[in-house]
Amino acid sequence: QVQLVESGGGLVQAGGSLRLSCAASGSIFSINGMGWYRQAPGKQRELVATCTSGGSTDYVDSVKGRFTISRVNAKNTLYLQMNSLKPEDTGVYYCYAVRYGSTLWGQGTQVTVSS
């Protein structure tokens, strides 16, 4: 069993910053890819950023240059640094991890960006 717990969401004004954290616990060995999705009200869940076990990263075009995903294996934690936030970044952000071909999810953390 692997548990993922997100934290760091909140309310911020446009142009501000937030850092999301995703702490993994349990049987964390053999976790491969990790990343972040988000879901805005009334919209489908969107892949925001990914990080492989080797440290390769990728981002959806709308956040490139503003968001940075990082993974600290010693702390079993995944981060998403979000700068220059825009109202359209508002949504629930979910951490995920891929282990033995299965995708595990955190409970989500709300990010609200006011204009």
Buried (B, 14 or more C-beta within 10 A) or exposed (E): EBBBBBBBBEEBEEEBEBBBBBBBEEEBEEBEBBBBBBBBEEEEEBEBBBBBEEEEBEBBEEBEEBBBBBBEEEEBBBBBBBBEBBEEBBBBBBBBBBBEEEEBEBEBBEBBBEE
